[in-house]
Amino acid sequence: MNVKSKILFSTFVFVLLISSVASAWSGKCVGVHDGDTILVLHGGKAEIIRLYGIECPERGQPFGESAKQFTFYIVFGKIVEVNPVIKDRSGITIAWVYANRISLNRELLRAGLARRYSNDRDLAILEEEARAKRIGLWGDPDPIPPWEWKRKKK
């Protein structure tokens, strides 16, 4: 790589890093739909935020209410930091969510109240640890993934 290419590449990487940091925002959590879906005030409106990389049990599914209560305790009424990753087909923001520098995404996995739904290695480790300890939904001898639960309900 010549000097000009290195400078262009470095500038490109710097702009990407700055834009990803700039896209993070904070707002008050004003609602908890379920364990992995919350409402956060952003620009004067409540925005739906889904937690990146995880999926919690659904309402009516074993541990669904526990996941919702856990999320409520961690974020409801608090100022949270939202680090968007992507928007889904419906335009809903999929993000990392932090309350007092604690990652809600990771804590749900650590508590055994979510399944990993990404290739993120750190999330995989947290799920493996919860499974090994048999906590939360991993205490069930045959836990049903949320996506299978939804399919069976239809």
C-alpha positions in Angstrom: 0.0 0.0 0.0 1.4 3.4 -1.0 1.4 6.4 1.3 -1.6 8.0 -0.4 -3.7 4.8 -0.1 -2.7 4.5 3.6 -3.9 8.1 4.3 -7.1 7.5 2.4 -7.7 4.2 4.3 -6.9 5.8 7.7 -9.3 8.7 6.9 -12.1 6.3 5.9 -11.6 4.2 9.1 -11.6 7.4 11.2 -14.8 8.7 9.6 -16.5 5.3 10.2 -15.5 5.4 13.8 -16.7 9.0 14.3 -20.0 8.3 12.6 -20.7 5.2 14.7 -20.0 7.2 17.9 -22.1 10.1 16.7 -25.0 7.9 16.1 -25.3 6.9 19.8 -27.8 8.9 21.7 -29.4 9.0 25.2 -33.0 9.2 26.2 -35.4 8.3 29.0 -36.9 4.8 28.9 -40.6 5.3 29.1 -41.8 1.8 28.3 -40.9 -1.9 28.4 -42.9 -4.0 25.9 -41.1 -7.3 26.8 -37.6 -8.4 27.8 -35.9 -7.3 24.6 -38.1 -4.4 23.4 -38.3 -1.0 25.1 -39.5 2.5 24.3 -37.0 5.4 24.6 -37.7 9.1 24.2 -35.8 10.4 21.2 -36.4 13.8 19.6 -39.6 14.3 21.6 -41.1 10.9 20.6 -41.1 7.4 22.0 -38.9 5.2 19.8 -39.1 1.4 19.8 -35.7 -0.1 20.5 -35.0 -3.8 20.1 -31.9 -5.2 21.9 -29.2 -6.3 19.5 -27.9 -9.8 19.5 -30.4 -11.4 21.8 -33.9 -12.6 22.0 -35.9 -13.0 25.2 -38.7 -15.5 25.7 -42.1 -14.2 24.5 -45.1 -13.2 26.7 -46.8 -16.3 27.9 -43.6 -18.3 27.3 -41.8 -19.6 30.4 -39.4 -16.8 31.6 -41.0 -14.2 29.4 -42.4 -12.3 32.3 -39.2 -12.7 34.3 -37.2 -11.2 31.3 -39.7 -8.3 31.1 -39.4 -7.6 34.8 -35.6 -7.7 34.7 -35.6 -5.2 31.8 -38.1 -3.0 33.7 -35.9 -3.0 36.8 -32.7 -2.1 34.8 -34.0 0.6 32.5 -37.5 1.9 33.1 -37.6 5.6 34.0 -33.9 5.9 33.6 -31.8 7.7 31.1 -30.3 5.1 28.8 -27.7 5.2 26.1 -28.7 3.7 22.8 -26.0 2.6 20.4 -27.8 1.7 17.1 -26.5 -1.2 15.1 -29.2 -1.4 12.3 -32.8 -0.8 11.6 -35.0 -3.8 10.8 -37.4 -4.1 7.8 -40.1 -2.3 9.9 -37.7 0.6 10.6 -37.3 -0.4 14.3 -33.8 0.4 15.7 -31.8 -2.6 16.8 -29.3 -1.4 19.4 -27.0 -2.0 22.3 -28.7 -0.4 25.4 -26.8 0.8 28.4 -28.1 2.0 31.8 -25.4 3.4 34.1 -22.8 1.9 31.8 -24.3 -1.6 32.2 -25.2 -3.4 29.0 -28.8 -4.6 29.2 -28.2 -6.9 26.3 -25.4 -8.7 28.1 -27.1 -8.7 31.5 -30.1 -10.5 30.2 -27.9 -13.2 28.8 -25.9 -13.4 32.0 -29.1 -13.8 34.0 -30.2 -16.7 31.7 -33.2 -14.6 30.5 -32.3 -14.5 26.8 -30.8 -16.5 24.0 -28.0 -15.2 21.8 -29.2 -14.2 18.4 -25.9 -13.1 16.7 -22.4 -14.2 16.0 -21.0 -11.9 18.8 -18.4 -14.0 20.6 -18.8 -12.2 23.9 -22.5 -12.8 23.9 -21.9 -16.5 23.1 -19.6 -16.8 26.2 -22.3 -15.2 28.4 -24.9 -17.6 27.1 -22.6 -20.6 27.6 -21.9 -19.5 31.2 -25.7 -19.2 31.9 -26.3 -22.6 30.4 -23.5 -24.2 32.5 -25.0 -22.7 35.7 -28.5 -23.7 34.6 -29.9 -20.4 35.5 -33.0 -18.7 34.1 -34.4 -20.5 31.1 -31.4 -22.9 31.1 -32.8 -24.5 34.2 -35.6 -25.9 32.0 -34.6 -29.3 30.7 -35.9 -28.4 27.2 -36.0 -24.6 26.7 -37.9 -23.5 23.6 -36.3 -20.7 21.5 -38.5 -17.6 21.2 -38.6 -17.9 17.4 -39.9 -21.5 17.7 -42.5 -20.4 20.3 -43.8 -17.7 17.9 -43.9 -20.2 15.0 -46.0 -22.7 17.1 -48.4 -19.9 18.2 -49.2 -19.1 14.5 
